[in-house]
């Protein structure tokens, strides 16, 4: 089972990066935050599944210290990033203008998406009863002293963020349906990369991820605190023997707890698949894929390059018009010009010219008009040959 867990985690980590270029272009900090947290979580899940496949050996303790803190922070970061997106969408729909994300807006986004998750990671130490747990096939997991304080500091903030994201997303949907024509016109006339289709996809993704996070967080809280709280006696009692690492072989886990562990673990790859589906198959995304494929074909594979134009065979042109002209010699007897009359009128001022004099002029690189009426035609041919 562990190889399948690792494969699904690594695939999810790759898929979540597909919409990255568009969000970088639009400078969408909440969406970039979701990508970053999901990518890091999936990679850590995959590595854990490979290392602890069929064992609970105590290896890489520093790695576990890092990824368990990341897990605590990401649990809050994902719903708070959805909340940040919902606030943006609500501001657009309610104020009928695209908000100008100045320095204040960027600071708010960074605080919600990265600052508060780091604070939650630090507060986790207050209710961290020992170093971490190791579950067979799943790897290292955060250790939490189950108490009212752990609910308040660690588990309740993500639930509140998820519910607020759903509320603001619902309000954004309400305003959009009520003023959809005006909002569509306003979005399409703005000078941002946001379009109506992208707005709808952002709103749909925020609603789905917000609802999914709320369900998973609710299930986790119910499973964790369903048996009641442990008494908080003192700091020293809660953190007694703090360096302890608790192993959990699958054989000792009850069946319902094992199913719950699989569900909570799969929540992160499933969130990545949701994010990928919403942003990877829209019309704008398909256009970006076509441009990317075209760029790769042209610049990497060196395909679709135009061949140079064929060289002009001047000999054939001379032969068609005047006869043959090769290596500076002209043979007027090889072909008669189609536009020349068979005999020259006696009144023509050019009666004194013959083929040898014409050959002399042509061999010196000079084209002389034979008849005034055809002078423009000859100069036109000369200009064409010189090209």
N, C-alpha and C positions, 0 to 999 in steps of 0.2 A: 504493500500500500504506500510505503514511503516514496518509492520512485514516481508513482503517479502524483503524489502531492507535490513533489519537487518540480515535475514537468509542468503541472498546471500553474504553479507559482511563477516559474520562469517565463512561460508563454504570456501570462497576464502582465508581467513586468515589461515585456516587449510591446504588447498591444497598447498599453497605456501611453507609450511614447509616440504613437502614430499621430495624434492630433497636436503634438507639441509645436511644430512650426507655426501653425495658425495662431495659437495662443501667445507665442512669442511675438508675432507680428502685431497682434492687438494689445499686447502688454496687459493681459488679463491676469492679475496677480492671484485671485482666488482659484482660477482654473489651473494656473501653474503650480499653485500650492497643492491642489488635489493630485496632479500628476507626480509631483515630487514625493509626497507622502506615500502614495500608492506604489510607486516604483521602489522606494526603499523598503517598504513593508514586504512586498512580494519577493524581492531579492533575499531578504533575511529569512523569510519563510522557506524559500527553496533551499538555501544553504543549510538551515536547521534540519530540514527533512533529509538531506543527504548525509549530514554528519551523524545524526541520531537515529538513523534507520535501524530498527531492531535492537537498540541499546539505550541505556541511560548513563553512559560513562560520563564522568566529570572531566570534560575537555574544553579548552578555549574559554576559560571563565571571564576573561576580559571582553571577549566577543559577546558573551551573554549579558554582561553588565551594560553594554552599549545598546544592544537590540531590545532588551527589556524596557529600558527607558524610552527608546523610540516607539515601542508599542504603546506605552502609556500616553505619550504625546500625540501620536497619530490617532488614537481613539477619540481625542478631543478635536484634533486639527481637521479631520475630514468633515464632521458636521459644522464646525465653525467656518470652514471655507464655503460650504454650501449656504450657510447663513449670510456670508459676505456677498455671494453671488445673488442671493434672493434680495438683499438690500439694494444692490445695483439695479436689478430688474424692476423692483418696486419703484425706485426713484425715477426711472425712465417712464414707466407707465403712468405714474401719478402726477408727475410734474410736466409731462408732455415735452420734455427736452432731454437731450443726451447730456448727462452730468459731466462737467469738466473735472477730470480727476487731477486736481492739483496736488501740492505737497501734502496737504491735510488728508486728502482721500487716500493717498499712497500710504501714509503713516497708519491710518485706520486699518487698511487692508493687511499691512505687514504685522500689526499687533494682533489682529484676529487670527491670521493664518499661521503665524510663526511665534509671536511673542507669548501669547497666552498658552499655547501648547508647551513651550519651554517652561513656563511657570508651573503648569500642572506636573511636568516631569520632576521639577524640584520639590513640589509639595508631596509627591508620592513617597518621598523618603520618610515623611512623618508617619505613614501607616505601612511602611515596609517592614514586616516582621522578621524576615531573613533575606539572604542575598538574592536568591532566585530559585525557581523550580525547574526540573528537567523532566519532560514527559516523553516517553518513548514514541518515536516516529514524528513527533512535533517539535522537539528541541526545547530550548530554554523559554520559560514563561515568567512574567512578573509575579512577585510574591506580594500579597496584600493581606494585612491584618483586618479581618472582616469586623467592622465596627461602624457605628454611626458616623464617625469622623471620616472613614474611608468612603462612605457613600457621599458625604458632603464635599470632600476634596477631590475625589477621583472619578466617581461614577455618575454623579448628578450633573456636573457641567456639560458633558457630551449630550445627555438626554435633553437638557434645556435648550442647547444650541440646535439640536435636530428639530424640536418642536417649533422653535422660533423660525427656523428656515422654512418649515411647512406653512406657517402662518403668513409670512411675507411672500412666499411663492404663491399662495392662494390669493392674496391681495393683488399681486402683480397680474395674475391670470384674470381676476375680476375686472381690473381696470383695462386690460388689453381687450377683452371681449366687449366691453362697453364702448371703447373708443378705438377699435381696431383700425378703422380707416384713417383717422387722424394720426395715430401712432405709426402706422405703416408709412404714411407720407412723410412724417417727421424723420423716421429712421433712414429711409431711402434718400432723403435730401441732406442728411448730415455728412460731414467730411471725415467720418470714422469708418473703420473696416466692418462695423456692425451692420448687418442686414436683417431684414425681417425674418428670413429663414433661420439665421443664426440666433436671433433673439428667441424664437420659438424653441429651437433645440436647447439653448441654455436654460430656458424656463422648464422644459420637460425633463432635462437631465437633473436639474436642481430638485425638482419635485420627487423624481424617482429615487435619487440618492438620499434625499432627506427622509423619505418614507422608509427606505431600506435601512438606513442607519438607526432610525427611531425604533424599528422592529427588532433589530439585532441588539441594540443597547438595552431595550426593554427586556428581551429574553435573558440577556446576561445579568441584569440586575435581579430579575426574578430568581434565576438559578443560584446566584451568589448569596442573596440575602433572604431567600425563602425560609431558611432554617433559623433565622434570627441573628442578632448581633452578639459578638463576643464582648465581654466587659473591657472597657479601657481603664486599666488600673493606674499605670504610670508609664513614663517614657522608658525607664530602664527595664520594666517588665515586658513591654511590647518589643523592644529591641534586644532582648536577651539572646545571646548566642547568634548575633547578627550574621556572622560569616557562614552560617550553615547553608548547605545546598541540598534541597529536598528532591530526591528522584521519585518518579511515578511510572513504574512499568505498566503497560497496557493490561496485563493479566490481573492486576488488583483493582482496576477501574470498573465500577458498575456499568452495565450495558447502557442505561439511560444517560449516564455522565459521559460515556465515550461518544455516543451519538451527538450530544450537546457540544462536545469538544470539536468534533468534525464540522458541525454547523458553524460554530463561531470562527473556526480557522478558515473555512471556505468563504466567509463573508468578505474578506479582502479581495481574493481573486474575482469573486462575482461582482463586486463594486468596480473593479478594473474593466471587466467585460461590459458592464453598463456604460461606463464612460467612453469606451472604445466605440460601441455601437451608435451612440448618439452623435459622435463627431466625425465618424470615419466613412459614412455612406450618404452624406448630404450632397446636394448639387455642387456647392462650393468645394467640398472635399474632393469630389470626383474630378473637378477641373484642376485642382492642385495636383492630383495624381497624374493627370494627362501631361501637365507641364513638367512634372518630375521625370516621367518616362521619356518624354521628348528630349529633355536635357541630358539624361543618361545615354540615350541612343546617339545623340549628336556629339557630346563631349567625352564620354567614357568609352562607349563601344565604337565610336567613329563611324556610325552609320548615317544614312540619309545625307551624305555630303554630295554636292553637285560636282559632276565631272567637268574639267575645263573645256571650253568651246573648241571645236575642231579647227585646225589651221586652215586658212583660206588658200585654195589652190589657184594662185594667180595665173598659172599657165593655162588652165582650162578657161578662165575668164577671157584672156587674150585670144585664145583660139576660137571662142564662141563669137567674139565681136569683130576681130580684124583678120584672123588667120592664126598663125602660131608665132609665139614670141618667147624664146628661150635663150638664156645666156647672152642677152644683148643683141640677138639676131632676129630679124623678122622675115617671114616668108609669106608674102602677100598672096602668092599663087595657091596656097594651101586651101584658102576658103574666101569666097567673095563676101564682103559685108552685105548683110541682108537689106540695108537701107540705101545702098549705093545704086545708082542707075547704071545700066549696062553701057551707055555711051554718054559722053559729056557734050552738052550743047556748045556750038561754036561761039556763042556770045558769052560764055562763062569766062570770068577773069582768071580761072585756074586751069586753063587749057595747057599751060606749059608744064604742069606737074605730071610725073609718071610714078610708077611703083618704086623705082630705085630711089628717087628723092624722098618719097614717103618713108622708105626704110631707113634712110640716113637720119632723118629727123627723129624717128622712133628709137633708133639705136643710141642716140645721144640723150635719150630720156625726155624728149620734148614731144608733146602731142599737138599737132597743128590741125586746125579745122580744114577739111577738104572742101566743104560746101558751106556757105553762109547759113543756109537754112538749117543745117544740122550742127551748128556750132554749140548751142546749148546742150544738145544731147551728148556731144563728145566731152565737154567739160564736166557734165554730170558723171559720165563713166570714169573720167580721170579722178574725180573726187571719191568715187566708190572704190577704185583700185587702191587709192592711197590709204584707205582705212585699215 
